[in-house]
Amino acid sequence: MQNWQNYRQFMPEGMAAFFEGRYFWKMPADVQMPVGPTIFHPLPISYMNATDKYSAQVKITELDDGGLTLTGYSGGIPFPLPNEPHKGWKILANLWFRYTPHLSVNTEGVVQRKPV
């Protein structure tokens, strides 16, 4: 607790608020948090292969009303090296279609209930 400010720049704002004691919930006085090296987890090879295979066909199309739409996206990072025109929109598309790991669990038929 005595040196948390040294690591504040690496914390989300909410965590820093808990350390500061700003709210009802606070970090306990004896809190300890191991700090280790950054670990790089590369994106899955299938996602990167889809980027290599499909990114060249992704285009931003201007609509008649002045809006923009994405065409030709099939998978991976749509714009691995975003550039003008519409660089900001391309960065937004990369965020929208970013890789997000998830776990799906189906317990249907697995849950056992005790007879009443």
N, C-alpha and C positions, 0 to 999 in steps of 0.2 A: 504494500500500500504506500510505503514511503517514497517510492521512485516511479510511480505510474506516469507522472508528467513527462518523463524521458521518452515514453512510448506513445504519448497522446497522438502524435501525427499519424500513427499507424492504426488508430482505433476509429470505429464508427462513432458518430456524435453521441448516439444513445449510450454506448459503453462508457465514454468519457463522462457523461452526465451521472452515471451510476458511481463512478470513481469519485467525482466531485461531491457526491452526496446531495445533489440538487433536488431529488425526489424522495418520496416515501421509501421506495426500494433503493438500497445502497449496497455497495460492495462491503463485505465484512472487513473488519480491521486487520484480520490475519490472512487476507486473500493472497494467494500466490498464483502466478500465471507463468508457466514455462515459455520462454521465447526461444525459438529455434530458427534455423536457416530457411529461406524461401525454397519451396520445392516446386519445380516446374512440372506440370502435368500436360503433356502435349495433347492436342486435339486428336480424336480417334482417326485412324488411318482411312476408314471408309468416308468420313466427313471431308478429309483433305483430298481424297481421290475424287469425290464428287465436285469439289472446288475446281480441281484441275480439269475435269471432264466438261463441266457445264458453265463455268463462269464466263467464258468467251461469248456465250449466246445470250447472256442477260443484258437487257437494254432498259433504259428509262425512256418512255414514250410520252411526248407532250400531247395532252388532250385538247380538243377544240375549245373548251372553256378555260384553258390556261393551266389546268391541273396537270399532275404527273401520275403515271402509273408504271409499274414494273412488269416487264414481259420477258418470257423465256427462262424464268427461274425454275430449276429442277432439283437443286440440292447443293449443299456446301455453302461456302461464303460467296454471296452474289458478286461482290466487287473487292477482290483481295488487295488491290492497289487503287483505292478510290482517287479519282482525279476530276478536274472540271471537264465538261460542264456538270452542274448539279452535284458537286462533290459532297456537300452536306447531306443531300438526300441519299446518296450512295452509302455514306457512313451510317445513316439511319437505317437503311435496308440491311446493312451488315449486322446491326444490333438486333433488328427485328427477326432475322433468320439465323441468329447465333446458335451455336450448339448448346443445348441445355440438357444435362444428364437427368434422368428420371428413373424411378423404380415403380413398376406396376405390380400390385399385389392383389390376387383374387383369392379370397378365403371361402368362396362359395363351396359348400359341401365339405369343407375342412373343419369348420367349427363344430365341436361336439358339445351337445347340451346334455345336462343331466336330466333324467326323467323326473317329472314332478310327482 
